[in-house]
Amino acid sequence: MTSSFGAASRIPMKPVTYWAPIGLGSDNEVTYANPVLIMGRWIEERTQIQNAQGEQTVSNTVVIVDRDLEEGGYLAQGSHLSETSPTAFNEAQEIQGFTSTPDLRFMEQVRRAYL
């Protein structure tokens, strides 16, 4: 990320664990890919968002991440690669919304996951 993002750019990038949704299992429950470690900036901030289904909701956390993520996936601060199910792991939070917009100088994308 560049310094064009302002105050949030001063928050250091830290490891974040991501579980991507991959489909439905035999019991019609969402299944998740193995967790991967990405980098992100975790910001506690209440924000009203509109998810992919067009519903308005309130997010309590914004995570600025280094790659595109999917709504319905899960994020947790730190490395938790041994946790195979994010729904059984209390610290994992579901991604309610995701945006990717250019920074102020149109140099790169700023990706935000809303939890």
Beta strands, then each sheet from edge to edge (+ up, - down):
strand 1: 14-19
strand 2: 21-24
strand 3: 30-32
strand 4: 36-50
strand 5: 56-65
strand 6: 74-77
strand 7: 93-94
strand 8: 97-102
strand 9: 109-114
sheet 1: 7+ 6- 1+ 4- 5+ 9- 8+
sheet 2: 2+ 3-
end
